[in-house]
Amino acid sequence: MNQATLSQYVAPPKLQLPAVQPSLRSKRLRLRPFDMSDSLVVQLLAGDKEVAYNTRLIPHPYPDGLAAVWISSLPTLYQESRGVSFAITLPAGDIIGSIGLSLFPVDNHAELGYWVGRPYWNQGFCTEAAAIVLRWGFEKLKLERVYAHYLARNPASGRVLTKLGMQQEGCLRSHRYKAGEYEDLIVCGVLRGEFGKK
Ligand SMILES: CC(C)(COP(=O)(O)OP(=O)(O)OC[C@H]1O[C@@H](n2cnc3c(N)ncnc32)[C@H](O)[C@@H]1OP(=O)(O)O)[C@@H](O)C(=O)NCCC(=O)NCCS
């Protein structure tokens, strides 16, 4: 590509986050920004071995203080349009998990990530939470695409993405090093024009 072509580069539409992170609602759930007072519940739920084993960055055992460090990093990520995380809560206020988008404004797309505490698995909560986040991402943030990765040995996560209408786009072989093993990673995605059509 020569200099003239480069100078004609046109940036995608600017990704605009609301000045204040909103809360989102569905039939059974409320998604809200995390608060420092959530630290102990996050440590308890994310510290479950099965949650850590299936996610990219959550360690096990989960160190004291890490949840507070993570929660305190979230407002800056939001302000810099790099990411948005929501606590998934039940109507009574109990936190059951976390869901969020890592934002890539240069491509106007985002990566969806989530975990749900083990006592709450297989009740449709992750799918319900992810559907609200995807709708918000496409309708309010005007994202062009949302994608997600999961370890090939984690069919529950694959099922969530299928239920959301994501297409499986490929397998990155031995892409992730987890717990002493190189593991295959499945990539799924959905485009703005596809979401909610199935
Ligand atoms: C993946 C995870 C978020 C799913 O949360 P959830 O609230 O249980 O998800 P849902 O109830 O919406 O959907 C789970 C689906 O997986 C299915 N499922 C569960 N275990 C399964 C298995 N071993 N094989 C195949 N399907 C399975 C459930 O039956 C359900 O599908 P259905 O509604 O068609 O019956 C949760 O298991 C979790 O937090 N795991 C650990 C962390 C993690 O994997 N995070 C994602 C990293 S990519």
The ligand as a MOL file (V3000), in Angstrom:
LIG
                    3D

  0  0  0     0  0            999 V3000
M  V30 BEGIN CTAB
M  V30 COUNTS 48 50 0 0 0
M  V30 BEGIN ATOM
M  V30 1 C -20.2980 -21.2280 30.2580 0
M  V30 2 C -21.2100 -20.6440 31.3340 0
M  V30 3 C -20.9950 -19.1480 31.3990 0
M  V30 4 C -22.6620 -20.9490 30.9560 0
M  V30 5 O -23.5080 -20.2840 31.8970 0
M  V30 6 P -25.0220 -20.7830 32.0970 0
M  V30 7 O -25.7370 -19.6810 32.7880 0
M  V30 8 O -25.0210 -22.1270 32.6980 0
M  V30 9 O -25.4890 -20.8700 30.5650 0
M  V30 10 P -26.9630 -21.1740 30.0160 0
M  V30 11 O -27.7650 -21.8380 31.0900 0
M  V30 12 O -27.4740 -19.9460 29.4090 0
M  V30 13 O -26.6630 -22.2270 28.8450 0
M  V30 14 C -25.8380 -23.3580 29.0710 0
M  V30 15 C -26.1360 -24.4050 28.0050 0
M  V30 16 O -25.0360 -25.3290 27.9500 0
M  V30 17 C -25.5750 -26.6360 28.0790 0
M  V30 18 N -24.5470 -27.4630 28.6860 0
M  V30 19 C -24.1000 -27.4440 29.9480 0
M  V30 20 N -23.1310 -28.3480 30.1060 0
M  V30 21 C -22.9710 -28.9670 28.9060 0
M  V30 22 C -22.1260 -29.9990 28.4350 0
M  V30 23 N -21.2230 -30.5980 29.2290 0
M  V30 24 N -22.2360 -30.3700 27.1400 0
M  V30 25 C -23.1230 -29.7720 26.3180 0
M  V30 26 N -23.9490 -28.7700 26.7130 0
M  V30 27 C -23.8690 -28.3890 27.9960 0
M  V30 28 C -26.8040 -26.4760 28.9150 0
M  V30 29 O -27.6480 -27.6010 28.8070 0
M  V30 30 C -27.3770 -25.2080 28.2780 0
M  V30 31 O -27.9660 -25.4700 27.0240 0
M  V30 32 P -29.5760 -25.6720 26.8390 0
M  V30 33 O -30.2240 -24.4060 27.3130 0
M  V30 34 O -29.7530 -25.9350 25.3970 0
M  V30 35 O -29.9780 -26.8410 27.7160 0
M  V30 36 C -20.9110 -21.2710 32.7320 0
M  V30 37 O -20.9560 -22.6590 32.6130 0
M  V30 38 C -19.5530 -20.8530 33.2640 0
M  V30 39 O -19.4220 -19.7730 33.8340 0
M  V30 40 N -18.5400 -21.7010 33.0830 0
M  V30 41 C -17.2080 -21.4010 33.5930 0
M  V30 42 C -16.6020 -20.1600 32.9790 0
M  V30 43 C -16.6960 -20.1610 31.4720 0
M  V30 44 O -16.6930 -21.1990 30.8390 0
M  V30 45 N -16.7700 -18.9730 30.9000 0
M  V30 46 C -16.8000 -18.8320 29.4640 0
M  V30 47 C -15.4160 -18.8130 28.9360 0
M  V30 48 S -15.4450 -18.8190 27.1520 0
M  V30 END ATOM
M  V30 BEGIN BOND
M  V30 1 1 1 2
M  V30 2 1 2 3
M  V30 3 1 2 4
M  V30 4 1 2 36
M  V30 5 1 4 5
M  V30 6 1 5 6
M  V30 7 2 6 7
M  V30 8 1 6 8
M  V30 9 1 6 9
M  V30 10 1 9 10
M  V30 11 2 10 11
M  V30 12 1 10 12
M  V30 13 1 10 13
M  V30 14 1 13 14
M  V30 15 1 14 15
M  V30 16 1 15 16
M  V30 17 1 15 30
M  V30 18 1 16 17
M  V30 19 1 17 18
M  V30 20 1 17 28
M  V30 21 1 18 19
M  V30 22 1 18 27
M  V30 23 2 19 20
M  V30 24 1 20 21
M  V30 25 1 21 22
M  V30 26 2 21 27
M  V30 27 1 22 23
M  V30 28 2 22 24
M  V30 29 1 24 25
M  V30 30 2 25 26
M  V30 31 1 26 27
M  V30 32 1 28 29
M  V30 33 1 28 30
M  V30 34 1 30 31
M  V30 35 1 31 32
M  V30 36 2 32 33
M  V30 37 1 32 34
M  V30 38 1 32 35
M  V30 39 1 36 37
M  V30 40 1 36 38
M  V30 41 2 38 39
M  V30 42 1 38 40
M  V30 43 1 40 41
M  V30 44 1 41 42
M  V30 45 1 42 43
M  V30 46 2 43 44
M  V30 47 1 43 45
M  V30 48 1 45 46
M  V30 49 1 46 47
M  V30 50 1 47 48
M  V30 END BOND
M  V30 END CTAB
M  END
